[in-house]
Amino acid sequence: MLAKGVTLRGLEVFEALAQTGTVAGASDITGLSQPAVSQQMKNLEAALGTGLVDHTRRPMQLTPGGRAYLTRTHAVLRELRIAQSELTVMDLAHLSVLSLGMIDDFDNDVTPRLATLLAESLTRCRFTLITGSSYGILEQLAARTLHVGVAASTGDVIDNVVEYPLIRDPFVLVAPREAGSDPSRILRERPFLRYDRTQLIARQIDAHLARLKMDVDSRFEIGAHLALMALASRGAGWALTTATGYLRAARMHDRLAAHPLPFAPFSRTISLFAGADWSEDVPRDVGRTVRSLVRDQVIAPAEQSMPWLEGELRILE
């Protein structure tokens, strides 16, 4: 049994206070007044019989016990948020057919959970789910062989296809951990590892570098995302990818590090696309579920591993 006084609101306040280091920041995140935030923390620490936060420091710092408790708090709140998203999943039982394309960046986390939720909802539907590149998904939407797709936006208008923005996905610099923590030095000392230039992400990166008039030494051009991340982790050079792309290479994180860009930041938009002849209810409901899954399974772990990204990787309502 939980100690009396340990509440869900108290855990949410503790998580927000640990993230921001200030009562004002926690107030902004939770929507509570600053006195209410302070009272929630006081109640939680009293219930646990130990201090979680050093209140004398600015910004506030977690105590050793607070750091350990925060790990458990993240896990508990994440599971509760996932459970809530499953309770509010869309009702698509009326559909007889649905074909959905998902950008392969979500293969590790969002897509498996979404497939499960859709299978439970589509009780009388012939359902097809494919994963692939953004260009491939957009081409199938234009050809009307897909009904709905989640892909990186090109910014172009596709005839008879409606775009619903979902996520702002910022670009980051990745390099081997052994290269140190100074991204400017990494750029000077190591070669650039490119994505295959036929890919949308490569064109977005090249366009940004061109805007900045940056001429970088390129050594490799790789089509497979994980192969590119593996080369970077092994010291072959540095690469630009997105926050979601870095998370997708989670098994390499012991050797691969992400850094803020040492030049003007940029990002891509991941959107949901649907045929214009589809009822708005379907893309709206699918989009709401994807946003919820991304918030819990992508943004939350990204902010833990890359705290400097706070507010940059975000949901677009």
WOBELDA-V997644 format. One record per backbone hydrogen bond with DSSP energy under -0.5 kcal/mol. CO is the residue of the C=O (numbers start at 1). NH is the residue of the N-H. If there is no record, write none. Layout:
co=<CO	CO>
nh=<NH	NH>
//
This chain:
co=<3	5	7	8	9	10	11	12	13	14	15	16	17	21	22	23	24	25	26	27	33	34	35	36	37	38	39	40	41	42	43	44	45	45	52	53	54	54	61	63	64	65	66	67	68	69	70	71	72	73	74	75	76	77	78	79	80	81	82	83	84	86	90	92	96	98	99	99	100	101	102	103	104	106	106	109	110	111	112	113	114	115	116	117	118	121	122	125	126	128	130	132	133	134	135	136	137	138	139	140	140	141	147	148	149	149	150	151	157	158	160	162	164	166	167	167	168	168	169	170	172	173	174	175	176	177	181	182	183	184	185	186	191	192	192	192	193	194	196	199	200	201	202	203	204	205	206	207	208	209	210	213	214	216	217	220	222	224	225	226	227	228	229	230	231	232	238	239	241	242	243	244	245	246	247	249	250	252	252	255	257	259	266	268	269	269	270	270	271	272	273	274	275	279	279	280	281	282	283	284	285	286	287	288	289	290	291	292	293	294	294	295	298	299	300	301	302	306	307	309	309	312	314	315>
nh=<6	7	11	12	13	14	15	16	17	18	19	20	21	60	26	27	28	29	30	31	37	38	39	40	41	42	43	44	45	46	47	48	49	50	63	55	57	61	54	67	68	69	70	71	72	73	74	75	76	77	78	79	80	81	82	83	84	85	86	87	88	89	92	95	126	128	147	148	130	150	132	106	107	109	111	113	114	115	116	117	118	119	120	121	122	123	125	127	98	100	102	104	137	138	139	140	141	142	143	145	146	144	275	101	151	273	103	271	159	161	276	274	272	316	169	270	170	314	268	243	241	259	239	257	179	180	183	186	187	188	189	190	238	194	219	220	240	222	199	203	204	205	206	207	208	209	210	211	212	214	213	215	216	218	192	194	196	228	229	230	231	232	233	234	236	235	193	174	172	246	247	248	249	249	250	252	253	255	256	177	175	173	171	169	153	271	166	167	151	164	149	162	278	282	283	284	285	286	287	288	289	290	291	292	293	294	295	296	297	298	299	300	302	303	304	305	306	309	310	312	313	314	168	317>
//
